[in-house]
Amino acid sequence: MISDFRLTDAALTFGGTLLNPDCEFNQVSIDSRNFADGDLFVAIKGERFDAHKFLGEIATKASGLVVNIPDKSLPIPQWVVEDTTEALGQLARMNRDRFEGQLIAVTGSSGKTSVKEMIAAIFSQGAKVHATKGNLNNHIGVPLTLLTMDASADIAVIEMGASDAGEIAYLCEVAKPDIALVNNIQHAHIEGFGSIEGVASAKAEIYSGLNANGTAVINLDLSWSQKWQQSLSNTRCITFSIEKKDADIFADNIKTLDSGCCEFELCANNKRVLINLPLPGLHSVKNAVAAAACAFASGIYLEQIINGLSSVKPVSGRLNAHQLANNITLIDDTYNANPDSFKAAIDVLSSVEGNKVLVMGDMAELGDKAMQMHEEIGGYAQNKGLDELHTVGTLSAITANKFGGTHHDNKNDLINVLSEIFDRKTKTTILIKGSRSSGMEEVVKTLSNKEIS
């Protein structure tokens, strides 16, 4: 944390009741398994767990507790509140209010983590960056990320996710962004939002969360961009695009290299710089320009942006290529999936040389359009000239049927068939993808451990 806090600071600001004497703390924890002496422990209560069960054990090491139900037998300071999850956010707000650097908030249907990492890579060229670790991007993860900021950081890059309306608005109340980005709008979590318009409305909550001097970074390639700009007439806006040359910052002369990665010119203020992006796919160019726009909004020069984007590393589970034995390349894109990100992955696969094999698990949270969208992926893969499609899961059988591919009853059967590909002499690329709930990383792990060179 930026400095020491006292429980009275929280109680006086947000209410609640203090039990036993006050305490100081400089770290906050919600996990009884990963807890350091002197931490303030927040007892989160969820649908399947209740950390209040561990208070007796925690009290021997904690500086204090944040609880919904106090334990008067414990001689330790306790901040008693109605909702401990909300209290976690309030503690995070206190730390955020003492942060003197800029805070950049990133949301979107896909690519949030990749864009976050790109922004961090750009700013790390000359500043100390505090960024979301992994995908701690929800109502628990964002407060935890903010609570670990310290005074020496110059920039905070905070990823924000949502599966329902109002979630981004809440996260912005906690994080109070200076610069905000909606990376894209896709058919992700559409079951919770009701429609693609609902997705757009929910993601745009990030702009309403900007402070008075904040900057909205807007993707002109989205059909909602004009509406957003009109609603933000009193807010500074920076626009970006890979299609429109009237954006403040845009990509031009995009070329796909033999590696599947792209080279392009990044243009702003009548200047052009050449970027060689070490990540595959056109969607990576889109992510890179979005990240560049956030840096540009902060006053970063194009030369610094070049160095940052050229040094960015692939994010785990997102089009990570592993060179295996016997001329086999395995591309791990198992982190998550929606129809648009699936098509982007297929585009990458279709650009490689040799035999092209797509392995698919179900896409989740698509509501009543799930069957239609799985069928669309089969048609898209067919039109892109892929050689084989193997699927596992209930809905992906529709994809296999549309493509004329092979559906497998379980992952073991799938892995056995894929293992036979390793005996081929033909150069082959296998791309594996599915939503988190499909657990396709298990397939990647088994195949990689079997034949990785």
Phi, psi and omega in degrees: 000164184291324177202173178292144176239163173239151178300329178297328177302315182289315183294320180291328181278319190243356180091194185094184184235139175261131177244128183073173186299164180290168176212157172261151176206152175228007172216148181235138180227150174238001187244114181294342180273344183226078194222131181255150177304134178091355177291152166275127183257125177258118184275093180283139178243118179245186180293328187245000181209162177211108184292348176300339180293341185253010186298321180300317179291316183292324187300338180286343183239338187283153172281331180189173182232148169245117190225157172268323179241111183289151173249100186289349178280348182266120182277063185218145178302134180225128172264113185263120185229166178286325186221111183288332176294317176296322178296324176300316177297323180293321175298320179296321177299322179297318179290321178299320183295338178267357180279126185261355179274186177271145176241124180252125180252135184234128171223180182149169182284329177208164177079006183300313183292320179297315179296317177304314181294323177294316178300315180298320179295321179295309184290333181293348177296333183212012183213164175268125187247135170248120185229156175306132175268135180060230179236043177285072191241013182253197186291346173261313185295319180297311175303319179298322178295317180293327182288343178263003175293146174234171188293339183281349180287142177262326185225138171244130178244112189245122177274137181232124177245163180201149173237006180203160179296145177093342184290317179294320179301317179296315181298326178288328175299325180280314189273333178050069185291149172267327178228133184228140182228133163257108186293313181197170176232119182222177181278065177243140181054029186294338178299321180282328183269342176092325182196169177295328176294323176295323176299312182298317180296318181292317180293325181291350175302337181295330179286325178293339181275359180291146174285176188301328181257019185283171180234129175266126177259117192240132179276106182292346180280355176268141183292346180269356189299319181295318178299317180296317180298321179295322181285346181248035185300335180260011182242141176294132180237137171242128183253153177217162184193158165248003183241330189246126184278356178268005176287158178297325177218132185210164177259141180221157177052053181283128180233133175270125182273170181301332180287349186092346175280169185238151171243138180205165175262129176262125190238134176195143178052042179062020175245151178228134174229146182271129179245127169255104187273124183276028179232142185279153169095149177296328179297332177291326174297316178301315178297320182295319180291324176298315179296318179298322180295322177295318178294318179300320179297333180271356179096015180281138179284154181301325181299322178288326178296320178305308184299319181294311182292328180288340183258358186293144182255151176299145177271139183306132177080008181235091179054042175277121181267130176243124177276115181257177180292165173059042173066024182255128170249129178250125179253117181268108177233044190268001186301316178191176182202143165217172185303320182289318179291331176294318179295322177297320179294320177298321177302317178296314181297320183293341183273351184274163177273155176090196181286134185244116185239122176256131177243124191234134167254169183300149168265134186257167171059042179255003175062217184283358177262006186301313182296316180299318184287327174293323177294321180300322180296322177298316178294321181295316179297322179295314181293335180274002172077027176291150185273323182219149172225124176241133183230157175213142185117170186286305186286328183293345174300328177295320179297313180299319181296318180294319183283330191088032182263196184245126176258140183243143184290331182206171184289328179297316177297318179300312182298321179298318179291317180295327180298330179295333179297332183294343179273353181284154176264349180286140175297125187224139173242127179248121177251127183244128185208150175180168176292161182307320183294341180279344175062038184288348176297337177296323179292316178300313183299315182295314181292321180294316180294335183282320191227010186293139184264000000 
